[in-house]
Amino acid sequence: MSTEQTLADVLARSSAQTLNQGTFCRTLNLEVLRQQLESVPSLKGLMQDISATRPHLFSSTVVFLSGNMARQITQMVAAIERIVALPGYRAQALARAPAIAQHAFGPTGACMGFDFHLSEAGPQLIEVNTNAGGALLNVALARAQRSCCEAMNWAFPPERQADTLEQTLFDMFLAEWRLQRGAASLQSVLIVDDDPAAQYLAPEFELFRQLFSRFGLKAAIADPEALSWRDGKLWHGAAPVDLVYNRVTDFYLNEPGHLALRQAYEAGAVVLTPDPHAHALYADKRNLIALGQDALLGAWGASAADRSLLQAGVPQTELVATEHADDLWARRRQLFFKPVAGFGAKAAYRGDKLTRRVWSEILAGDFVAQALVAPGQRLIEIDGMQTDLKFDIRAYAYAGQVQLLAARMYAGQTTNFRTEGGGFAPVLVLPAAT
């Protein structure tokens, strides 16, 4: 048996943690990634633009995840979906939400993201996002991985079954449409964000536009300020809009530039996904408090199995209140503070890094404090030097079903896409026995 075969056998039987911290293989094939991103002529030059303007969007390696961890993540996402359907849960979540979130037109929210850190006790849910970016970028990234050496060939078999992730993602939007419009024909989709060309994930907007077009829809990208509400319809220029893929982070559409979108949504004149209703039910971080309270979940009718999953996988979360300020400050090194309607790790702070000035801002705002769970670590090599980066795991999901797992690698307090060697990374799931 050759040295390479022996090493391959050892690696194949290794734990995910051992592989993450003991190997620094570079598996990203940039030319294959370019081909994946530029699959049609209209996307030519996209890879060059990403390399020039977003050099830390993609990591050059994969993150390994045990099959047991992957199964627990899948089970937790499904359990949360069942709990969100409970009347008691929905009542408490909507009771603190604004009027616009009370509209329940049918859609449940496309492109959900469930973010996890990994611990010895299993995956720990850090937060839920209703407009989680990166799904299509990660589809392309996963397809561009190649074995870096003979010893890693076991992880990258030459003959893989062709995936159908683009079809899955398109079917998700079609399902959202049908939940509100039934059998009516979907003709047009508009991808909407503030100043979309300036957004960090703007390349993904182009990928979604191309995806929708490939399935026969009229698709465009627009700033919500370019929309108008008249004659009972939402208009983008001279064209009415059927469905809006919503990427704005003004989750309740309060800003003046979102007025037309808000009016059309409140009238039920456009299918908006994700919408304010979904944000209130899933992404408001105060929901994490309820998800971690076993007795409360039991009173609402959650099953013992679902309660057990969440007890093990949702870190203790509490509301920051001035009457508990001294106690929270004393425990701050074991806590992570997040705004209840935050996104993208903005205004999120590790307690051990807090200054008194920032603490006063937290007390004056709407924040939750979550038990600190250390992120995983992944060994990488940069310019011949080895270093460890942190990572989290994002489960992209729809209606309780996980569609794709991806990792985000970074240095610092939170994910930032500013770390050399960091960025999105594919997740390679090991057999469940490892």
N, C-alpha and C positions, 0 to 999 in steps of 0.2 A: 504494500500500500504506500502511495507516495505521500510526501509531507503535505502537499496541497490537499489530498483527499482526507488525510487525518485531521487537518485543521478544519476543513469543511464539515466533517462529521461532528467535531466538537462544537463548532459554531451553531450548527443546526439544532443541537440539543441544549444550547445555552439559554439562560433566562433572558427576558427582554431587558432587564436592568443591567445584566452583564454585558450584553451587546451594546446598549446605549452608552455605557461608561467605559467599555473596553475596546471599542472599534471606532475608527474615524473614517470609514470608507466614503468615497465620493461617488455617488451613484447617478447624479444628474447628467444627462447627455444634452448639452445646450442646443445642438443642431436638431435633435428630435423634439425638444421643447419648442423651438422656433417653428418647426413644421406643424406641431399641434396648435400653436397659437395663431398661426397664419394659414389656416386650412382653406381659406377662400381668398381670392385676389383683393377684396376690399379690406382685408386685415394685414396686407403686406406692410412691413415696417413696424409692426406692433412690438416684436421682440427687441428691435433696436431702440425703440422709444422707452421700453421698460428698462433696458440696461442703462440707458443714459439718465433717466429721471427717477427710477426706483430701483437702485442697484441692490437693495436688500429685501426685495419682495420674495425671492425664492432662495431657500437654502440649497446647498449642493448635496445633501445627504438625506437619509430617511430616519424616522424615529421608529423604534421597535416597540410593540405593545403585545403583552401576553394575551392569548386567547381568552383566558379567564377574565382579565380586565375588560376586554372588548365586549364579552358577553354581559358583564355587569353594567357597562355603560348602556348597552342596548336595552337591558331590562329596566334600568332607571328611567330612560327616556319614555318607554312605554308606560311605566307606572305613573309618571307625572302627567301624561296625557289622560289617563283614567281619572286621576285625582282632579285635574282641571275640569273634567266633565261633571263633577259632583256639585249639586245645587248649593251646598253650604260653602264650598270653596269659592264658587263663582260669586256668591252674594258678598262675601267679605272682600274679595278683590275689587269688585265693581263699586262697592260702597264708598271707597276712597278715591275713585276715578272721576274725572270730569264728565260732563254731560255727553260730550262727543263719543266717549268710550262706551256708552250704554247701547249704542246701535249694534245690533247683531244681525247682519245681513246674510250670514251663512259662512263666508270664508273663515278659515281657521289660522291662516298665516303661512305664506310661502317663505322658504329659506330660513327656517328656524335654526338657531345655533345653541347648543348646550356645551358649555366649556367646563373642562375638568382638570384638576390636578390629580396626580397619582400618589397614593400613600400605601404604607404596608397594609392598611385596613381595606384598601380598594380604592376605586375612583371616587373623588370628592367633587361634587357639583359646585363650581365657583359662581357661575351666573348663567342666565338664559337671555338670549338676544333674539329679537323678532326680525331684524333685518341683517342677519349675519352675512357679511361679505366673504367672498373667496371661493365659493363652491365650484364655479366653472374654471377658475384659475387652478384649483387643486385637481380637477379632472385632467387638465392638460399636463400638470406637473407629475401626477402619478404615472401617466403614460410615457413620460420621458425618462424613467429610471432604467438604468442598465447595470448589470453586475460589474463591480469595479475590479474583481479578480476571480480566479477560478474557485477560491475557497468560499465565495459568496454566491456561486451559481445556484445553490439550493433555494435561495430566496427570490431569484428572478428566473423562473423557468422560461425557456425559449418559446414555448407554445402556451399562451394564455388565452382563455376564452374571452372573446371580444366583449367588452362591457357595454352596457346600455345606459350609462349615466345621463347622457344628454336627453335621451328619451324619457328617463325617469324625471328629470328636472322639468322638461316641457309638460309632461303629464301632470305634474304638481300644479302648474299654473292653469292648465285646462280644468283640473278638478276644482280649483278655487272659483273659476268662472262658472262652472256648472252648479256649484253650491248656491250661487246667487241668481244665476240666469237660466238654470235648467238646460233644456235642449236647444236654446237659442244659439245661433252661430257666432263664434268669436272671430272678429275680423282684424282688430288692431290692438296692439300693446304699446304702451309708452313707458319707458324707463325714466324715472324722475328723481332728480336730486338737485340740491342747490349748487349752482355753478358746476355742473357735472364734469366738465373738462378738467377742473382743478382738483377733483377728488383723487385721493391716493389710489383708490381702486377703480379709477376711470377705465383702465383697460378691460376690466370685466364687463363694464356696461356695453362695450363694443362686442364682446363675446356673446352676451345675452341678446343683443340686437340681431346678431347674425344667426343665433339659434332660433329665435322667433321667426325670422325671415325664412329660414330653411324649412320650417314647418308650415309655410304658406301664409303667415300673418304679415300685415303691415306693421313695421316696428321702427321706432325712433327713440331718441334720447332727448330730454328736455329739462330745462329749469322750470320749476313750478310757476315762476313769474311769467313765463311765456304762455300760460294757459288762461283760458277765459271760460266763464260760466254764463251761458245764455240759451234761451229757448229750451230749457230743460236738459241740456247736454253739456258735457265738458269738451272743450275744443282746443286743439293744438293747431293754430293757424286756421286753415279752412277745413280741417279734417276733424270729425268727432272721434272721441277716444272711448274704446270699449273697456279696456282693463289697464290699470296703472300698476306697474311693479314699483313699489314705493321704497326708495332708499333714503329719504330725508330723515334726519334725526330730531326734528321737531315732532315728536311722536303724537302729539294731540293737535297738530296743525294750528297752532296759536299765532304764528308769525304772519304779519300782513301780506307777505309775498306768497303765502300758501292759501289765501282766501278762496280763490276759485276752486282749488282742489278740495278744500274743506266744504264749500257749498255743494259741490257735486256729490261728495261722499255722504253728507248728511241727508241729501235728497234721495240717496240710493240710485243715483243716475250713472255711477261708474263703479266698476268692481275695483276696489283698492286692496292690494295685498303686499305686505302685511298692513293691518289697519289699527286704529287706536284701540279697538276692542281687544285685539290680540295682545297688544302691548300691556294693557291693564291686567289681563289674565296670566300672562307669562313673564314679561320682562321687568315689570316693576319689582325692584329688589326686595321690597317688603314681603313679597310672596315667599321668599326664601325663609322668612321667619315661620310662616305657617307650615311650609313643607317639612320643617324640622321638628314640629310639635306633634308627637305621637298621639297624645290623648285627644287633641283637637281633630286630627285626621280620622281617628276612630269614631268620634262623635259625628263626623260628616258621612261616615259609611265607607271609608277606605278599607280595603281588605287587609288582613294581617300580613299577607305576603308583601303588598305594596308598602305598608308602613315599615316593615322590617328593612326593605331596600333603602328607603329614604332615611331611616334612623342611622343606617350605616354609611350613607353616602352624601348627606347634606350637612356641611359644617354648621355648628350652632351660629345663628344669626340673630341679632337684636337691634332694635331701633335706638338710635342715638338721641338721648333726651337730656336736657340741662339738669334735671333732677338726679340723673345718674352720672353726671360729668366727672365727679371725683373718682368714682369707682372705675369708669371706663379709662380715664387717664392712667390710673394705677395699673390697669391690665393691658395697656395699649400695645406692649411689645408682643403680645399673643394675639393681636387683632389686626384686621385689614378693614379700612374704612372706605365705603363707596356711596356715591349719591344714589338716591332711590331710582332716579330716571336717567342715570348715567349710561355711557356707551364708550367703547373703545378705550377703556381704562382712563378716561379723562376725569380729573379731580379725584382719583382713587389713590389712597395712601397706605403704605405699610405703617403700622403704629410705631415701630421702633425708629422710623425716620421723621416722625412728626416734630415740628417746632410749635411753640406756643401760639405763634401767629396763625399757622394753618389750623391748629386745634380750635381757635376761636372762630375761624371760618366754618369749620365742620359743625360746631355747636349752633351756629346761626343758620345753617342750611338743613336740608332734609337728607340725612345719611343713615346707613345701617352699618353696624360693626359685625364682621364675620370672623369666626375663629380662623387664625392663620394656618394655612396648609401650604407647606413648601412645594414649589413646582418640581417636576422631574428635571434631570440633568442629562445632557447629551454631549459626548466628547466630539470635538471637531478639530480640524487642522487648518490653520490660516498661515500662509507664508512659511510653512515648515514648522510652525509652532503649534503645539496642542493646547487646547483650552476647553473648558466646559461652558456650555450655554444652558440656560433654563428652557423649559418647554411646557406648554399646556396642550391638551387634546381637545379639539372641537369636533363634536358630532353634529353634522348637518342632518336635519330631520324634517319630516313632514307627517303630520297626523300620527305622531307616536312611533314612526318607523325611521330608523337611521338609514340614511342614503349613502353617507360617505364620512370617513374619519380622516382628519388632517391634524397636523401639529403646527404650532407657531413657536419658533425658537427665538430667544432674545437674551439680552443682558440688562440688568437694571431692575426696577421695581415691577414693571408691567410690560406686556407685549408692546413693541414700539416700531418695528420695521426700520430701525435705524442701526441695527447691530451687524457688523461685518460677520458674514457666515450664518446669519440668522435669516428669519423670514418663514414663509410657509414651507412645510416639509411633509411628504407623504408618510402615512402610517403603515407599517408592515406588520400585520397581525401574525403572531406565532401560533403554532398549534396549542389547543387549550391545555394540554398536559404540561406545558413548560411553565 
